[in-house]
Amino acid sequence: MALCNYVRVLGVWCIIDFAGLHAETLSHPFEVESGVVSYEISSEAVLTPDTNLSILGTEKLRFSDWGDVRVEEEEGRIQTFGALRHQHEVKHFKKYTKDSVITVDYQNEQLLERKNATGESMDEKTRFLTHTGQEEVAGILCDVWEGVGVKKYIYKGLVLGSELTLFGVTYAKKAKSVMFDVNVSKEDYKTPDYPLQEFALIRNNIATQNSANPQPFSLVLAQAVQDINENNTSHSENNSTDEERMKFINHLGENIYKRQKELLPALLISLKETRECLQTAKSAIAANECTQRLSELKMESAQEGEMYVLLWDEHQKSSLLDRIEEELIELESHMVCINRTQNITDLSNCMK
């Protein structure tokens, strides 16, 4: 199965494309010589009764040589709302040639290279799926292929749209503009100026890395849908158990959970440090220096409340200190419960 990586903290999300490992490979991935495709990406999930997740993003695919040379570049934002508030930006860049695949690891500022051994045949793109008709995507008539929880829109080997649905989670990527037979310059394929690491040099550490880092959101979802289709299992929201759904959601939200377990104690410490610092602040500049770290943490945790100070007098000082005290008391009251949590379901229950 060929799936892309997802930028950590949740990491880079996936270009939904299920590929078998044993199907015959075509000489080229696409039946179009060159092009540029712009996609919109969206996802929604009810993680718990008190917390929802959303993803909004874009992707650009540039290709030449019938798809043998191509770049997939994505960016977007992941957010949770409700009892558990979280947000972060995601970014992905992957370059394919006929012989290799280079993935940009933005977090560690390096390029990871491996051999391109993955086939791109139509049989692989539609494995376990049934042709159900034709629909237009971005003005192009595509063949529609469907399976349990998955729907693809394909034109001449190009997946112009993909949809996944499972356990109340939806993930969709659809082309919004398509240009074929265009000149794609070498600059369009240029990777960031990071050192190149061969995958073979780091593969011995993969098992250790995977045990420390949970699977990306999109990989968990895509693998679950793939398993259902491979096993010819009839799935619906009605015949799934609460236990199955909870297990899936906790796996799906593992990255968010781990980051929140780091973020919430840090937020509590920052509230205490900010309160102490503001007690002796003599000016608006000094007050803003006191609140800088707290503002950064609140932004990452999608907490409301502007911390920037324009005017600093006794009234403003007292008002800001009272607000910080209220937030501190509220968060501190949850900490015993937070420390006991084992997954995102537990954590959402603690924060409601």
N, C-alpha and C positions, 0 to 999 in steps of 0.2 A: 504494500500500500504506500503510495507516494503522497506525503502530506508535508506542508511547510511548517517551519518553526514559528514560535510566538514570543515577542519581546518580553523578557522577564521584567517586571514582577509577575504579571501574568505572562509576560513574554510576548513574542510576535504571534499574531493570530494567523489562522490558516487560510490558504486558498483551497476551498473545498474541492478536492479532486481525488476520488478513490481509484487506485491503480492496483491491479493484480501483479503478481510477481512472475507468472509463468506464461503470459500470453505472448503471441508473436509480435515483435516490434516492427513498426513501419520505418521506412527510411527517413522520414521527417515527421515531426510532431503535428504540423498543421498542413492543410492543403491551400494555404495562402502564403505568398512569398514573404511579405513584410507588412507591418502595421503597428498601430498604436490603439490600445483599448483602455478606456477609463471606466472604472467601476465605482459603484457606491456599495458600502458594506454596512449592514445593520443587524443588530441582534437584541433580543429581549428575553428575559428569563425571570420567572418567579422563583427566587432562590429559597425563600421561606415565606410564611404568611405575612411576615413583617418587613421583608427586604426584597427589593427588585433590582435587577441588573439590566443595563443597556450598553450597547456598543454602537458608536457611529464612526465611520471612517471612509477612506477612499483608497483605491488601488490603481496603479497605472502599469499596464503590460506593454512593453516595447519589444518587438521581435523582428528578425530578418533571417535570411537563409532558411525559409520555410519553418521557422521556429527552433532551428538548431542553436541559434544564438538569441537569447532573450533575457530580459530583466523584469523582475516582479518587484514593485516598490509600493509599500503601504504605509499609511499613518492614520492615527485616529485616537479616540478617547474611550476608556472604559470607566463606567460609573456604577455605583450602587446607591439606592435611595431607600429611605425608610428608617428602620431601627439602626441599621448598619450603613454608615456613609463612607464612601471611598471613591477615589478617582485617580487615574494616572494616564499618561500619554503612552501610546505604543508606536513603534516604528520598525519597519522590516524592509530589507533589501536583499534580494537573492539574484545571482547572475548564473545563467546556464550557457555552456558551450557544448559542442558535441561530445567532448571528453570529460568535462569537469563541471562541478557545481560549487560556487563560492557564496557563502552566507556571511553577511556582515553581523558581527557580534558587537553591537554598539556599547553594551554595558562594560565589556572588557577591552574595547577598542582594538579589535583584531578581526582578521578575515579567516574563515574556516573553509578549507578546500577539501573536496572529496571527489572521487571518480563518479562520472555520470553513468550509472549502470541501470537506471530506471527506464523502462520502455514507455512509449507514448502512443501505443496503438489505440484505435477506436474501441476495440474489444475491451481494453483495460479501462477506458473512460466510462464504459457502459456496463461493466461487469455486474451481474445480478440485477440489472435494470431492464425495464420493458419500454419499448418505443410506444408512446401513447398519442402521438400527433405532432402538430407543428404550432408554434406561436412566435410572434415577433418580439425581439428584444433590441432596443435602440434602432428600430427600423429595419432589422435584418430577420428574415424568416429562419427560425431555428427548429431543429428536431428536438422534441421533448422526450426525455427518458425519465422513468419514475420507478421507485422501489419503495419499500417501507421506510417512511421518514425522510426520503430524499427525492429531489427533483432537479434535473439538469436540462439546460438549454444549450445545445451544441450546434455550431455551424462550421463545417469543414475542419473538424478536429478541435476547434476553439470552443472552450466552455465559456459562453457569454453570460451564463447565469447559473447559480446553484442555490438550492434551498434545503435546509435541514430542519427537522422538527422532532423533538423527543422530550418527553416528560415536562411539557410546558415551556421548553426552551426552543426558540427559533433563531436561525442564523441564515442570513441571506446575502448574496453578492450578485449584483446585476450590472451589466454594462449600461452606461448612460451615453457614451459616444464611442464610435468605432470608425477608424480610418484605415483603409487597406492600401497597399502598394505605395507606401510613403518612404522617403529616405530617412533612415535612422542613423545618426552620426555616431562616431566612436565615443563622443562625449556623453551620449545617452547611456552608454554601457560602463562608464567610468565608476569604479568603486571608491569609497573613502580611502584616504592615504593612511591605512593601518597596516601593521605587519601581517604577513600571510603565514598561517599555520596549517600544515597538512593534517588532514583528519586522521591519518595513520599514526601521527605522533601523539594524538590525544585519546585515541580510541580505548586504550587500556584504562583510562580514567572514567569512561562513560558510565559504567555500572555504579561507581561511587557518586558521580555527579547526579545520576538519575535518582539515587536513593535520597540525596540531599534536596533535590529540586523536584517539586511536583510537576505532573504533566500539564502542558498548556491547555487552556480552555477549549480551543477548537479541536485539538487532538483528542481530548476525552469525548467530546460530542461526536466527532466523525468516526472514531473507533467504535463507539457504542452502536451507531447507526449501521456501520459496516458489518459488525457482528450479527446484528439482527437479520440483515439481508443475506449474509453467508449461510446462516442457519435456517433460512426460510421461516423465521419466526414471525407469526402474526402479532403485531404490537399495536396497542392503542392505550389511551389514557385510562380507559375503563378496565382493562384487564391487567394493569400493572398495580403492584401493591405499594402501600405507603413506604414500606421498608426498602423496596427496590428504588423508589424515587429518591428517598432520603440518602441512600448510599451513593447514588449517582450525583446528586446535588452537592454533597460534601466533597466528592472527588472533583467535581467541576469547579467548585469555589475554593479549592485548597490554597492556591496562590494568594487570593485575597485574604483568606483566613490567616495565613502565616505572616503576611505583611501587617495586618491589623494587630496581631499579637505583639509585634514589635512597636507599632505606631502608638497604640493607646497608652502603654506605660510611659513612653517618651513624651506624649502629650501631657500626661499628669505631672511629670517632672518639670516640664517647661512651664506649665501653669504656676507651679510653686516658685520657680526661679524668676518668672516674670513678675509675680506679685511682690517678691522681695526687692527686685531691682527698681520697680516703680515707686516704692516707698521713699527712695532717696533721689529720684529723678528731679532735676531742677528746670528742665526745659522740654519743649516738644521734641527737639532733636534727641535728647537723652532718652525720653520716653519711647520714641520709635526704635532706638537701639535696643531698649529692653524688650520690646514686643516682636522684634524681627524673627527670631527663631520660632516663637509661638505662631506667628502669622504663617510661616512656611509649613509648619505641621498641620495647622488648621486647613490650609489650602489643599494639602495632600489628602487629608481625611474628609474633604468636602464639608467642613464645618462652616456654618454661617457666622457672620459677625466681622465687620471691618475693624482691624486693630490699628489702623494708621491714625496718628494724632496730629491735628492741625493747630489746636490751641491748648496750652497747658496751664491750667490754674487749679486752684483747690477744688472747685466744683467738678471739672473734668477728671481730675485725679481721683476723687472719691467715687465718681460714677464708674470709671474704668476698673478700679480696684473692686468695687462691689460686683461688677459683671464677672470678672475673673474668679472671684471667690465663689460665686454661684456655680460657675462651670466646674471649678475644682471640686466642690462638694458633690455635685452631681456625678462626675466621673469617678471620684473616689468611692462613692457608694456602690459602683458596679465592679470594682477591681477584684474583690474576692471571687465573684462569679466569673469574671473574665479569666482569671488565673486557673480556674478549674476546667475551662472549656477544652474540647478535643477537636472541634470542627466548626464550620461556618454556621451550621444550624444552632449549635449551643451558643455561639457568640451573638447571633442575632437575637436569640431569646433573652440573653443577658442585657442587651442594649435597648430593648423596647421599653 
